[in-house]
Amino acid sequence: MSGAPQRHHARAGTTEPAGVKWSLIGLALGFVFLFLALPLAAVFTEALRKGGGAFVQALQEPDAWSAIRLTLWVAAVAVPLNLVFGVCAAWAIAKYEFAGKAFLTTLVDLPFSVSPVVAGLVYVLMFGAQGWLGPWLQAHDIKIVFAIPGIILATVFVTFPFIARELIPLMQSQGTEEEQAAMVLGATGLQTFWYVTLPNIRWGLIYGVILCNARAMGEFGAVSVVSGHIRGQTNTMPLHVEILYNEYQSVAAFAVASLLALLALVTLAIKSLMEWQFDRERLASADLPPERPTAASPLNRVTP
Amino acid sequence: MSASRRVLPGFNLTLGYTVFYLSLIVLIPLSALFFKTFTLSWEQFVTAVTSPRVLASYQLTFGAAFLAALVNSVFGLLVAWVLVRYRFPGHKLVDALVDLPFALPTAVAGISLTALLAGNGWVGSLLEPYGINLAFNRNGVVIALIFIGLPFVVRTVQPVLEDAEQELEEAATCLGATRWQTFYHVIFPSIAPALLTGFAMAFARGVGEYGSVIFIAGNMPMVSEITPLIIIGKLEQYDYAGATAVATVMLLASFALLLLINGLQSWQRQRAGALP
């Protein structure tokens, strides 16, 4: 865009009267306050309703601890699995042309549109006592459904597309010129990926990982179907919140919920920081000669 | 592009692993659902998916998701507009907060909205004297789905509004259009595909949503029981056949919505490409 005076001049045709403008802002802020800020604030006030002592006590329950440990374990397995898949899928889809590419991209998105409850159900049908592999698993004394492997599988399913969805458009917008240059200069495939591709995609990668992690730790519907709800053994934090809430232990339920809300806040904070960082790098690279491709911010897109 | 296939290594490895992992985690388990459904006779299937209680749940699930997506289209467009066009105190905070429903676990959203809207909650206690109850009924379902769906609309419309060329609006103004005419005839047509995509995404997510809804819905059969809860209920009674049949209906609805969203997105890209 051109200089300031011209812009000022152009404004008359492309903006609203101040009254309309501030009414729209007020309406939007009111909506955001009612539907987003209030629910978030309610989590913390309900958790601290009976003071800090009750809050801390609720978190020191052995069942709460085992739920926290299980949630961390599940995320620690599910996120790296989807990270490796995300990088592979993005490399294959973004760097090459092949028949069926659009179809494959749609299939990668599929878990986003499947209800979490249905996602849990399909694993019960595969591995449950009456399922495909049920008799065989029982004969070999392997438990998948209503045990930790099932919880991990269901979590992997619902968080499946997160990292791939971040990386595919980002790597597509960057093209293959830099990698080709590296190969021509004698780099191996791994060196090219490590020194050329990875630095280019790092913000999208980190963003995908934190979103994937937030969803992995917070997944409720799919995990609820496969967990079996055994206290102290197969209860993740969201399931533990449900049990406490249904037992009318409101403060304890909100205490555990507030940890999950904190996780959400940290996720949002990291996201905002990275957006800022990404914009700064884009501005910096805009000063370079034009042959360096500049990607549009990948961060402000829709990834449920 | 065959040139780049020769230069860049790893095509077979990465594509092979992608297809393998996709099959293992998504395709084979989903096909288990269809195979299980085919073990039912047609009559069994129809009886399971059209019992009055299940039909009532479809009506609620799809109706509430539609209403919520409609509300989100209006307010999501408003929020996106305000975030793109205006600067005000707290602008960055609001922009970050829009993603909260993506990051906040659904169960947490569910109990928190319930605490707010129940008769003794901050909002519920204000509305109760007027006879308005928003929790433990169908209203609660719609409100939970509004919360869940908002970012889909905002985040699809926002980038399109950012890219919109203000020269077109200037031209419209120069030609004598009022600001409203400019919005209605110039700006709105250019963001309509994105808005419709956001609507469809919010709708699709709302249809499948479980965690946030069950706490606030009250879950009364025939009245405020959503379809995913029907599946869970059948599973808890070891009615695997019934659960599978209803799940198949939901999965087919997801496929249809996914295709619709894909179509809308390619329309949106064409629209963006066709602009000068």
Boltz contact constraints between the chains, C-beta under 6 A:
constraints:
  - contact:
      token1: [A, 10]
      token2: [B, 170]
      max_distance: 6.0
  - contact:
      token1: [A, 13]
      token2: [B, 170]
      max_distance: 6.0
  - contact:
      token1: [A, 13]
      token2: [B, 173]
      max_distance: 6.0
  - contact:
      token1: [A, 14]
      token2: [B, 166]
      max_distance: 6.0
  - contact:
      token1: [A, 14]
      token2: [B, 169]
      max_distance: 6.0
  - contact:
      token1: [A, 14]
      token2: [B, 170]
      max_distance: 6.0
  - contact:
      token1: [A, 16]
      token2: [B, 179]
      max_distance: 6.0
  - contact:
      token1: [A, 24]
      token2: [B, 82]
      max_distance: 6.0
  - contact:
      token1: [A, 25]
      token2: [B, 82]
      max_distance: 6.0
  - contact:
      token1: [A, 25]
      token2: [B, 86]
      max_distance: 6.0
  - contact:
      token1: [A, 25]
      token2: [B, 88]
      max_distance: 6.0
  - contact:
      token1: [A, 28]
      token2: [B, 78]
      max_distance: 6.0
  - contact:
      token1: [A, 28]
      token2: [B, 79]
      max_distance: 6.0
  - contact:
      token1: [A, 28]
      token2: [B, 82]
      max_distance: 6.0
  - contact:
      token1: [A, 31]
      token2: [B, 75]
      max_distance: 6.0
  - contact:
      token1: [A, 32]
      token2: [B, 94]
      max_distance: 6.0
  - contact:
      token1: [A, 35]
      token2: [B, 147]
      max_distance: 6.0
  - contact:
      token1: [A, 36]
      token2: [B, 97]
      max_distance: 6.0
  - contact:
      token1: [A, 36]
      token2: [B, 100]
      max_distance: 6.0
  - contact:
      token1: [A, 38]
      token2: [B, 116]
      max_distance: 6.0
  - contact:
      token1: [A, 39]
      token2: [B, 112]
      max_distance: 6.0
  - contact:
      token1: [A, 39]
      token2: [B, 113]
      max_distance: 6.0
  - contact:
      token1: [A, 42]
      token2: [B, 112]
      max_distance: 6.0
  - contact:
      token1: [A, 42]
      token2: [B, 115]
      max_distance: 6.0
  - contact:
      token1: [A, 42]
      token2: [B, 116]
      max_distance: 6.0
  - contact:
      token1: [A, 43]
      token2: [B, 112]
      max_distance: 6.0
  - contact:
      token1: [A, 46]
      token2: [B, 115]
      max_distance: 6.0
  - contact:
      token1: [A, 85]
      token2: [B, 21]
      max_distance: 6.0
  - contact:
      token1: [A, 88]
      token2: [B, 14]
      max_distance: 6.0
  - contact:
      token1: [A, 88]
      token2: [B, 17]
      max_distance: 6.0
  - contact:
      token1: [A, 88]
      token2: [B, 18]
      max_distance: 6.0
  - contact:
      token1: [A, 89]
      token2: [B, 18]
      max_distance: 6.0
  - contact:
      token1: [A, 91]
      token2: [B, 14]
      max_distance: 6.0
  - contact:
      token1: [A, 92]
      token2: [B, 14]
      max_distance: 6.0
  - contact:
      token1: [A, 92]
      token2: [B, 15]
      max_distance: 6.0
  - contact:
      token1: [A, 92]
      token2: [B, 18]
      max_distance: 6.0
  - contact:
      token1: [A, 95]
      token2: [B, 8]
      max_distance: 6.0
  - contact:
      token1: [A, 96]
      token2: [B, 5]
      max_distance: 6.0
  - contact:
      token1: [A, 96]
      token2: [B, 11]
      max_distance: 6.0
  - contact:
      token1: [A, 97]
      token2: [B, 1]
      max_distance: 6.0
  - contact:
      token1: [A, 106]
      token2: [B, 262]
      max_distance: 6.0
  - contact:
      token1: [A, 107]
      token2: [B, 22]
      max_distance: 6.0
  - contact:
      token1: [A, 110]
      token2: [B, 26]
      max_distance: 6.0
  - contact:
      token1: [A, 111]
      token2: [B, 26]
      max_distance: 6.0
  - contact:
      token1: [A, 113]
      token2: [B, 204]
      max_distance: 6.0
  - contact:
      token1: [A, 113]
      token2: [B, 254]
      max_distance: 6.0
  - contact:
      token1: [A, 113]
      token2: [B, 257]
      max_distance: 6.0
  - contact:
      token1: [A, 113]
      token2: [B, 258]
      max_distance: 6.0
  - contact:
      token1: [A, 114]
      token2: [B, 254]
      max_distance: 6.0
  - contact:
      token1: [A, 115]
      token2: [B, 208]
      max_distance: 6.0
  - contact:
      token1: [A, 115]
      token2: [B, 228]
      max_distance: 6.0
  - contact:
      token1: [A, 115]
      token2: [B, 250]
      max_distance: 6.0
  - contact:
      token1: [A, 116]
      token2: [B, 210]
      max_distance: 6.0
  - contact:
      token1: [A, 117]
      token2: [B, 210]
      max_distance: 6.0
  - contact:
      token1: [A, 117]
      token2: [B, 228]
      max_distance: 6.0
  - contact:
      token1: [A, 117]
      token2: [B, 231]
      max_distance: 6.0
  - contact:
      token1: [A, 118]
      token2: [B, 247]
      max_distance: 6.0
  - contact:
      token1: [A, 118]
      token2: [B, 250]
      max_distance: 6.0
  - contact:
      token1: [A, 118]
      token2: [B, 251]
      max_distance: 6.0
  - contact:
      token1: [A, 121]
      token2: [B, 247]
      max_distance: 6.0
  - contact:
      token1: [A, 122]
      token2: [B, 29]
      max_distance: 6.0
  - contact:
      token1: [A, 122]
      token2: [B, 30]
      max_distance: 6.0
  - contact:
      token1: [A, 122]
      token2: [B, 32]
      max_distance: 6.0
  - contact:
      token1: [A, 122]
      token2: [B, 33]
      max_distance: 6.0
  - contact:
      token1: [A, 123]
      token2: [B, 29]
      max_distance: 6.0
  - contact:
      token1: [A, 125]
      token2: [B, 32]
      max_distance: 6.0
  - contact:
      token1: [A, 125]
      token2: [B, 36]
      max_distance: 6.0
  - contact:
      token1: [A, 126]
      token2: [B, 29]
      max_distance: 6.0
  - contact:
      token1: [A, 126]
      token2: [B, 32]
      max_distance: 6.0
  - contact:
      token1: [A, 130]
      token2: [B, 240]
      max_distance: 6.0
  - contact:
      token1: [A, 132]
      token2: [B, 32]
      max_distance: 6.0
  - contact:
      token1: [A, 156]
      token2: [B, 25]
      max_distance: 6.0
  - contact:
      token1: [A, 157]
      token2: [B, 25]
      max_distance: 6.0
  - contact:
      token1: [A, 160]
      token2: [B, 25]
      max_distance: 6.0
  - contact:
      token1: [A, 176]
      token2: [B, 4]
      max_distance: 6.0
  - contact:
      token1: [A, 179]
      token2: [B, 8]
      max_distance: 6.0
  - contact:
      token1: [A, 180]
      token2: [B, 7]
      max_distance: 6.0
  - contact:
      token1: [A, 183]
      token2: [B, 7]
      max_distance: 6.0
  - contact:
      token1: [A, 189]
      token2: [B, 9]
      max_distance: 6.0
  - contact:
      token1: [A, 189]
      token2: [B, 10]
      max_distance: 6.0
  - contact:
      token1: [A, 214]
      token2: [B, 103]
      max_distance: 6.0
  - contact:
      token1: [A, 218]
      token2: [B, 105]
      max_distance: 6.0
  - contact:
      token1: [A, 220]
      token2: [B, 106]
      max_distance: 6.0
  - contact:
      token1: [A, 220]
      token2: [B, 107]
      max_distance: 6.0
  - contact:
      token1: [A, 220]
      token2: [B, 211]
      max_distance: 6.0
  - contact:
      token1: [A, 221]
      token2: [B, 210]
      max_distance: 6.0
  - contact:
      token1: [A, 221]
      token2: [B, 211]
      max_distance: 6.0
  - contact:
      token1: [A, 238]
      token2: [B, 105]
      max_distance: 6.0
  - contact:
      token1: [A, 238]
      token2: [B, 107]
      max_distance: 6.0
  - contact:
      token1: [A, 241]
      token2: [B, 107]
      max_distance: 6.0
  - contact:
      token1: [A, 242]
      token2: [B, 107]
      max_distance: 6.0
  - contact:
      token1: [A, 245]
      token2: [B, 111]
      max_distance: 6.0
  - contact:
      token1: [A, 257]
      token2: [B, 108]
      max_distance: 6.0
  - contact:
      token1: [A, 260]
      token2: [B, 105]
      max_distance: 6.0
  - contact:
      token1: [A, 260]
      token2: [B, 108]
      max_distance: 6.0
  - contact:
      token1: [A, 261]
      token2: [B, 108]
      max_distance: 6.0
  - contact:
      token1: [A, 264]
      token2: [B, 103]
      max_distance: 6.0
  - contact:
      token1: [A, 264]
      token2: [B, 104]
      max_distance: 6.0
  - contact:
      token1: [A, 267]
      token2: [B, 103]
      max_distance: 6.0
  - contact:
      token1: [A, 268]
      token2: [B, 96]
      max_distance: 6.0
  - contact:
      token1: [A, 268]
      token2: [B, 99]
      max_distance: 6.0
  - contact:
      token1: [A, 268]
      token2: [B, 103]
      max_distance: 6.0
  - contact:
      token1: [A, 272]
      token2: [B, 96]
      max_distance: 6.0
  - contact:
      token1: [A, 302]
      token2: [B, 152]
      max_distance: 6.0
  - contact:
      token1: [A, 302]
      token2: [B, 155]
      max_distance: 6.0
  - contact:
      token1: [A, 302]
      token2: [B, 156]
      max_distance: 6.0
  - contact:
      token1: [A, 304]
      token2: [B, 205]
      max_distance: 6.0
